[in-house]
Amino acid sequence: MGDAASALREAALILAEVSDSPRLDAELLMAHALQMERSELLLKLPELKALAEFSTLIERRQQSEPIAHIIGKKEFWGLDFQVTPDVLIPRPDSELLIEEAVRIFASAHPYRIVDLGTGSGALLLATLHEFPEAKGLGMDASAAALQIAHNNADALGLADRAKFLLLDWTLRDWTGSLGSGFDLILANPPYVATRARLSADVANFEPHQALFAGEQGLDDYRIIIPALEKLLSPTGTALLEIGFDQANPVSEIAIKSGYHVELKQDLGSNDRLLVLRR
């Protein structure tokens, strides 16, 4: 294919039609093809040759397949997580939940954490990484997702502190299987309205059961929030990720359930997180 630098330039031009970060995408795919880190790629770029596999990876990205699926991993909170089409790809916006947990528990660390709809385990495992004395439980209705979460816990050396449970919160009395007295509850539930338009890389490649939540995108909040009473310790905190336009309706659900609500915004100044306390 010739030298890597030229191949990268050509690939970036091609990917500009489908990506907001074509050069970065090309670099990540080149590094994956050459089995090295991106930092090493950039350092050694003048002396590297492109592999034929690189063209195949670029073709996959041209079809809007997410970079994380192509290379099989995604960085979140400085940690690498395995991802597949069975789980949502961890987003930078979701790191706000970890930031807030670190702020809230700066002086008194949580000991029991539960992640509702854990998927890849990113939220739970990143939080356990920050609080080495804590133990966590991640629940999900997808057995395939839980296998990915198990893999990530093993890879990050957190398997001894992270347990996972196959459980569907649409079932009656689902909270009984989790226990009670959690200091911290994390949840990034499905919150996309059924008829919402999504980008091709999300709509065509990520699990719909982890995205859509009824006509208004509120169905799962209506289940989860009233159930928090059975899970949360008297002094505990629940952190719920929300869609950018859902602060008011989700806050109303929480207030009617007896919670004090605090709204937090992400780096893009979008409403992103509700902090719930009794």
C-alpha positions as a LaTeX table, in Angstrom:
\begin{tabular}{lrrr}
\hline
Residue & $x$ (\AA) & $y$ (\AA) & $z$ (\AA) \\
\hline
Met1 & 0.00 & 0.00 & 0.00 \\
Gly2 & 2.99 & 2.29 & 0.25 \\
Asp3 & 4.07 & 4.47 & 3.12 \\
Ala4 & 1.80 & 4.89 & 6.12 \\
Ala5 & 1.82 & 8.70 & 6.06 \\
Ser6 & 0.40 & 8.86 & 2.54 \\
Ala7 & $-2.13$ & 6.14 & 3.31 \\
Leu8 & $-3.31$ & 8.11 & 6.34 \\
Arg9 & $-3.80$ & 11.29 & 4.31 \\
Glu10 & $-5.82$ & 9.45 & 1.68 \\
Ala11 & $-7.90$ & 7.65 & 4.29 \\
Ala12 & $-8.72$ & 10.89 & 6.10 \\
Leu13 & $-10.05$ & 12.38 & 2.88 \\
Ile14 & $-12.23$ & 9.31 & 2.30 \\
Leu15 & $-13.59$ & 9.26 & 5.86 \\
Ala16 & $-14.44$ & 12.96 & 5.85 \\
Glu17 & $-17.75$ & 11.97 & 4.25 \\
Val18 & $-18.84$ & 9.83 & 7.21 \\
Ser19 & $-16.89$ & 11.07 & 10.24 \\
Asp20 & $-16.46$ & 14.27 & 12.22 \\
Ser21 & $-12.92$ & 13.18 & 13.08 \\
Pro22 & $-11.59$ & 11.52 & 9.90 \\
Arg23 & $-7.88$ & 11.93 & 10.64 \\
Leu24 & $-8.24$ & 10.53 & 14.16 \\
Asp25 & $-10.30$ & 7.62 & 12.84 \\
Ala26 & $-7.65$ & 6.86 & 10.23 \\
Glu27 & $-4.87$ & 6.96 & 12.83 \\
Leu28 & $-6.73$ & 4.63 & 15.19 \\
Leu29 & $-7.40$ & 2.15 & 12.38 \\
Met30 & $-3.81$ & 2.32 & 11.15 \\
Ala31 & $-2.51$ & 1.72 & 14.67 \\
His32 & $-4.86$ & $-1.25$ & 15.01 \\
Ala33 & $-3.71$ & $-2.72$ & 11.70 \\
Leu34 & $-0.07$ & $-2.36$ & 12.74 \\
Gln35 & $-0.80$ & $-3.67$ & 16.25 \\
Met36 & 0.58 & $-0.67$ & 18.08 \\
Glu37 & $-0.68$ & 2.23 & 20.14 \\
Arg38 & $-1.61$ & 5.45 & 18.35 \\
Ser39 & 1.16 & 7.32 & 20.19 \\
Glu40 & 3.74 & 4.85 & 18.82 \\
Leu41 & 2.26 & 5.17 & 15.35 \\
Leu42 & 2.64 & 8.94 & 15.35 \\
Leu43 & 6.19 & 8.70 & 16.65 \\
Lys44 & 7.30 & 6.17 & 14.04 \\
Leu45 & 5.07 & 7.32 & 11.16 \\
Pro46 & 7.83 & 8.41 & 8.72 \\
Glu47 & 9.35 & 4.91 & 8.72 \\
Leu48 & 6.17 & 2.82 & 8.63 \\
Lys49 & 4.51 & 1.02 & 5.74 \\
Ala50 & 0.76 & 0.59 & 5.44 \\
Leu51 & $-0.69$ & $-2.90$ & 5.49 \\
Ala52 & $-3.34$ & $-4.20$ & 3.10 \\
Glu53 & $-5.59$ & $-4.78$ & 6.12 \\
Phe54 & $-5.80$ & $-1.02$ & 6.59 \\
Ser55 & $-7.88$ & $-0.65$ & 3.41 \\
Thr56 & $-10.36$ & $-3.22$ & 4.70 \\
Leu57 & $-10.72$ & $-1.33$ & 7.98 \\
Ile58 & $-11.29$ & 1.94 & 6.14 \\
Glu59 & $-13.99$ & 0.31 & 4.03 \\
Arg60 & $-15.77$ & $-0.83$ & 7.18 \\
Arg61 & $-15.63$ & 2.69 & 8.61 \\
Gln62 & $-17.00$ & 4.04 & 5.30 \\
Gln63 & $-20.11$ & 1.97 & 6.01 \\
Ser64 & $-20.50$ & 3.91 & 9.30 \\
Glu65 & $-19.36$ & 0.99 & 11.47 \\
Pro66 & $-18.12$ & 2.53 & 14.74 \\
Ile67 & $-14.38$ & 2.67 & 15.33 \\
Ala68 & $-14.87$ & 0.93 & 18.68 \\
His69 & $-16.48$ & $-2.07$ & 16.98 \\
Ile70 & $-13.77$ & $-2.29$ & 14.36 \\
Ile71 & $-10.91$ & $-2.26$ & 16.85 \\
Gly72 & $-12.89$ & $-3.99$ & 19.60 \\
Lys73 & $-12.29$ & $-1.49$ & 22.39 \\
Lys74 & $-13.07$ & 2.00 & 23.64 \\
Glu75 & $-11.28$ & 4.16 & 26.17 \\
Phe76 & $-13.42$ & 5.46 & 29.04 \\
Trp77 & $-12.13$ & 7.27 & 32.14 \\
Gly78 & $-8.59$ & 6.43 & 31.03 \\
Leu79 & $-9.33$ & 2.70 & 30.95 \\
Asp80 & $-9.71$ & 0.40 & 27.94 \\
Phe81 & $-13.01$ & $-1.46$ & 27.66 \\
Gln82 & $-13.84$ & $-4.30$ & 25.31 \\
Val83 & $-16.94$ & $-3.49$ & 23.27 \\
Thr84 & $-19.03$ & $-5.44$ & 20.77 \\
Pro85 & $-22.40$ & $-4.80$ & 19.09 \\
Asp86 & $-23.98$ & $-6.35$ & 22.22 \\
Val87 & $-23.23$ & $-3.27$ & 24.34 \\
Leu88 & $-23.45$ & 0.48 & 24.00 \\
Ile89 & $-20.13$ & 2.14 & 23.27 \\
Pro90 & $-19.12$ & 4.18 & 26.36 \\
Arg91 & $-19.38$ & 7.91 & 25.63 \\
Pro92 & $-17.22$ & 10.72 & 27.03 \\
Asp93 & $-20.41$ & 12.45 & 28.25 \\
Ser94 & $-21.03$ & 9.53 & 30.61 \\
Glu95 & $-17.75$ & 10.26 & 32.39 \\
Leu96 & $-19.72$ & 13.02 & 34.13 \\
Leu97 & $-21.24$ & 10.33 & 36.35 \\
Ile98 & $-17.78$ & 9.26 & 37.49 \\
Glu99 & $-16.67$ & 12.86 & 38.02 \\
Glu100 & $-19.72$ & 13.53 & 40.17 \\
Ala101 & $-19.26$ & 10.35 & 42.17 \\
Val102 & $-15.65$ & 11.32 & 42.91 \\
Arg103 & $-16.79$ & 14.78 & 44.00 \\
Ile104 & $-19.64$ & 13.57 & 46.21 \\
Phe105 & $-17.63$ & 10.85 & 47.91 \\
Ala106 & $-14.35$ & 12.76 & 48.23 \\
Ser107 & $-14.26$ & 12.40 & 52.01 \\
Ala108 & $-16.53$ & 9.42 & 52.70 \\
His109 & $-16.11$ & 6.72 & 50.07 \\
Pro110 & $-18.98$ & 4.45 & 49.03 \\
Tyr111 & $-18.74$ & 0.80 & 50.01 \\
Arg112 & $-21.65$ & $-0.67$ & 48.05 \\
Ile113 & $-22.33$ & 0.36 & 44.45 \\
Val114 & $-24.90$ & $-0.90$ & 41.95 \\
Asp115 & $-25.01$ & $-0.14$ & 38.23 \\
Leu116 & $-28.46$ & $-0.56$ & 36.67 \\
Gly117 & $-28.11$ & $-1.64$ & 33.04 \\
Thr118 & $-24.37$ & $-2.11$ & 33.23 \\
Gly119 & $-23.70$ & $-3.06$ & 29.58 \\
Ser120 & $-19.93$ & $-3.17$ & 29.13 \\
Gly121 & $-19.49$ & $-2.45$ & 32.84 \\
Ala122 & $-17.82$ & 0.88 & 32.09 \\
Leu123 & $-19.60$ & 2.96 & 34.74 \\
Leu124 & $-19.31$ & 0.37 & 37.49 \\
Leu125 & $-15.70$ & $-0.57$ & 36.80 \\
Ala126 & $-14.49$ & 3.00 & 36.40 \\
Thr127 & $-16.11$ & 3.84 & 39.74 \\
Leu128 & $-14.58$ & 0.81 & 41.45 \\
His129 & $-11.22$ & 1.89 & 40.02 \\
Glu130 & $-11.66$ & 5.21 & 41.83 \\
Phe131 & $-12.84$ & 3.68 & 45.11 \\
Pro132 & $-10.59$ & 0.70 & 45.93 \\
Glu133 & $-12.48$ & $-0.19$ & 49.11 \\
Ala134 & $-15.84$ & $-0.46$ & 47.34 \\
Lys135 & $-17.61$ & $-3.50$ & 45.97 \\
Gly136 & $-20.06$ & $-3.32$ & 43.10 \\
Leu137 & $-22.93$ & $-5.12$ & 41.44 \\
Gly138 & $-23.88$ & $-4.66$ & 37.81 \\
Met139 & $-27.23$ & $-5.85$ & 36.46 \\
Asp140 & $-28.32$ & $-6.20$ & 32.86 \\
Ala141 & $-31.07$ & $-7.99$ & 30.95 \\
Ser142 & $-28.61$ & $-9.12$ & 28.27 \\
Ala143 & $-26.48$ & $-12.21$ & 28.91 \\
Ala144 & $-24.21$ & $-11.21$ & 26.01 \\
Ala145 & $-23.62$ & $-7.79$ & 27.58 \\
Leu146 & $-22.80$ & $-9.35$ & 30.93 \\
Gln147 & $-20.15$ & $-11.53$ & 29.30 \\
Ile148 & $-18.45$ & $-8.36$ & 28.03 \\
Ala149 & $-18.71$ & $-6.82$ & 31.50 \\
His150 & $-17.13$ & $-9.94$ & 33.01 \\
Asn151 & $-14.31$ & $-9.75$ & 30.46 \\
Asn152 & $-13.66$ & $-6.12$ & 31.29 \\
Ala153 & $-13.64$ & $-6.77$ & 35.03 \\
Asp154 & $-11.07$ & $-9.51$ & 34.50 \\
Ala155 & $-8.91$ & $-7.36$ & 32.23 \\
Leu156 & $-8.92$ & $-4.46$ & 34.69 \\
Gly157 & $-8.16$ & $-6.64$ & 37.70 \\
Leu158 & $-11.51$ & $-5.84$ & 39.33 \\
Ala159 & $-13.21$ & $-9.24$ & 39.13 \\
Asp160 & $-12.86$ & $-9.78$ & 42.89 \\
Arg161 & $-14.87$ & $-6.63$ & 43.63 \\
Ala162 & $-17.40$ & $-6.66$ & 40.78 \\
Lys163 & $-20.31$ & $-9.07$ & 40.51 \\
Phe164 & $-22.83$ & $-9.22$ & 37.67 \\
Leu165 & $-26.43$ & $-10.33$ & 37.63 \\
Leu166 & $-28.74$ & $-11.22$ & 34.74 \\
Leu167 & $-31.89$ & $-9.30$ & 35.62 \\
Asp168 & $-34.64$ & $-7.40$ & 33.80 \\
Trp169 & $-36.16$ & $-4.40$ & 35.58 \\
Thr170 & $-39.42$ & $-4.85$ & 33.68 \\
Leu171 & $-40.04$ & $-7.99$ & 35.76 \\
Arg172 & $-42.06$ & $-7.84$ & 38.96 \\
Asp173 & $-40.10$ & $-7.48$ & 42.22 \\
Trp174 & $-36.79$ & $-7.19$ & 40.36 \\
Thr175 & $-35.18$ & $-5.18$ & 43.15 \\
Gly176 & $-35.39$ & $-8.15$ & 45.52 \\
Ser177 & $-32.55$ & $-9.85$ & 43.69 \\
Leu178 & $-30.23$ & $-6.87$ & 44.20 \\
Gly179 & $-30.52$ & $-6.30$ & 47.92 \\
Ser180 & $-30.59$ & $-2.89$ & 49.56 \\
Gly181 & $-28.45$ & $-0.30$ & 51.32 \\
Phe182 & $-26.42$ & 0.86 & 48.32 \\
Asp183 & $-24.34$ & 3.97 & 48.91 \\
Leu184 & $-24.18$ & 4.78 & 45.20 \\
Ile185 & $-26.53$ & 3.86 & 42.38 \\
Leu186 & $-25.43$ & 4.43 & 38.78 \\
Ala187 & $-27.79$ & 4.26 & 35.82 \\
Asn188 & $-27.50$ & 5.10 & 32.16 \\
Pro189 & $-30.79$ & 3.54 & 31.02 \\
Pro190 & $-32.33$ & 3.61 & 27.55 \\
Tyr191 & $-33.66$ & 7.14 & 27.03 \\
Val192 & $-34.08$ & 7.64 & 23.28 \\
Ala193 & $-37.60$ & 8.29 & 22.01 \\
Thr194 & $-38.85$ & 5.56 & 19.71 \\
Arg195 & $-39.16$ & 7.81 & 16.67 \\
Ala196 & $-35.93$ & 9.75 & 17.20 \\
Arg197 & $-33.51$ & 9.94 & 14.32 \\
Leu198 & $-30.07$ & 8.61 & 15.10 \\
Ser199 & $-26.81$ & 8.70 & 13.18 \\
Ala200 & $-26.09$ & 5.62 & 11.08 \\
Asp201 & $-23.25$ & 4.44 & 13.31 \\
Val202 & $-25.65$ & 4.30 & 16.26 \\
Ala203 & $-28.88$ & 3.22 & 14.56 \\
Asn204 & $-27.31$ & 0.45 & 12.50 \\
Phe205 & $-24.70$ & $-0.93$ & 14.88 \\
Glu206 & $-25.65$ & $-0.43$ & 18.55 \\
Pro207 & $-28.21$ & $-2.50$ & 20.49 \\
His208 & $-31.67$ & $-0.98$ & 20.22 \\
Gln209 & $-32.78$ & $-2.47$ & 23.54 \\
Ala210 & $-30.18$ & $-0.27$ & 25.23 \\
Leu211 & $-31.27$ & 2.85 & 23.33 \\
Phe212 & $-35.03$ & 3.17 & 22.98 \\
Ala213 & $-37.49$ & 3.77 & 25.81 \\
Gly214 & $-40.94$ & 4.50 & 24.45 \\
Glu215 & $-42.52$ & 7.46 & 22.71 \\
Gln216 & $-40.90$ & 10.02 & 25.01 \\
Gly217 & $-37.83$ & 8.06 & 26.01 \\
Leu218 & $-39.06$ & 7.99 & 29.62 \\
Asp219 & $-40.36$ & 4.44 & 30.06 \\
Asp220 & $-37.35$ & 3.11 & 31.97 \\
Tyr221 & $-37.09$ & 6.12 & 34.27 \\
Arg222 & $-40.72$ & 5.49 & 35.28 \\
Ile223 & $-39.65$ & 2.01 & 36.40 \\
Ile224 & $-36.25$ & 2.75 & 37.90 \\
Ile225 & $-36.86$ & 5.90 & 39.91 \\
Pro226 & $-39.76$ & 4.63 & 42.07 \\
Ala227 & $-37.73$ & 1.45 & 42.71 \\
Leu228 & $-34.73$ & 3.35 & 44.07 \\
Glu229 & $-36.39$ & 3.53 & 47.48 \\
Lys230 & $-35.80$ & $-0.20$ & 47.92 \\
Leu231 & $-32.16$ & $-0.01$ & 46.85 \\
Leu232 & $-30.69$ & 3.23 & 48.19 \\
Ser233 & $-29.26$ & 3.61 & 51.69 \\
Pro234 & $-30.75$ & 6.47 & 53.76 \\
Thr235 & $-27.71$ & 8.65 & 52.99 \\
Gly236 & $-27.02$ & 7.26 & 49.51 \\
Thr237 & $-26.94$ & 8.98 & 46.15 \\
Ala238 & $-28.29$ & 7.94 & 42.75 \\
Leu239 & $-26.72$ & 9.27 & 39.55 \\
Leu240 & $-28.92$ & 9.03 & 36.45 \\
Glu241 & $-27.79$ & 9.96 & 32.97 \\
Ile242 & $-30.49$ & 11.69 & 30.91 \\
Gly243 & $-31.02$ & 12.95 & 27.39 \\
Phe244 & $-30.25$ & 16.61 & 26.75 \\
Asp245 & $-33.96$ & 17.54 & 26.68 \\
Gln246 & $-35.19$ & 15.34 & 29.52 \\
Ala247 & $-34.22$ & 17.26 & 32.66 \\
Asn248 & $-37.74$ & 18.49 & 33.42 \\
Pro249 & $-39.78$ & 15.32 & 32.85 \\
Val250 & $-37.29$ & 13.03 & 34.61 \\
Ser251 & $-36.94$ & 15.50 & 37.49 \\
Glu252 & $-40.72$ & 15.51 & 37.86 \\
Ile253 & $-40.73$ & 11.72 & 38.16 \\
Ala254 & $-38.01$ & 11.91 & 40.82 \\
Ile255 & $-39.64$ & 14.70 & 42.81 \\
Lys256 & $-42.97$ & 12.84 & 42.86 \\
Ser257 & $-41.06$ & 9.84 & 44.21 \\
Gly258 & $-39.74$ & 11.95 & 47.09 \\
Tyr259 & $-36.23$ & 12.82 & 45.93 \\
His260 & $-34.21$ & 16.00 & 46.03 \\
Val261 & $-32.91$ & 16.56 & 42.50 \\
Glu262 & $-29.77$ & 18.33 & 41.32 \\
Leu263 & $-29.03$ & 18.85 & 37.61 \\
Lys264 & $-25.54$ & 18.68 & 36.12 \\
Gln265 & $-24.38$ & 19.58 & 32.61 \\
Asp266 & $-21.73$ & 17.93 & 30.44 \\
Leu267 & $-18.76$ & 19.59 & 28.76 \\
Gly268 & $-21.00$ & 20.66 & 25.89 \\
Ser269 & $-23.27$ & 22.51 & 28.36 \\
Asn270 & $-26.05$ & 19.99 & 27.75 \\
Asp271 & $-28.22$ & 18.71 & 30.58 \\
Arg272 & $-26.78$ & 15.24 & 31.19 \\
Leu273 & $-27.02$ & 14.06 & 34.80 \\
Leu274 & $-29.51$ & 14.07 & 37.65 \\
Val275 & $-28.25$ & 13.62 & 41.21 \\
Leu276 & $-30.95$ & 12.11 & 43.41 \\
Arg277 & $-30.99$ & 12.01 & 47.20 \\
Arg278 & $-33.74$ & 11.22 & 49.68 \\
\hline
\end{tabular}
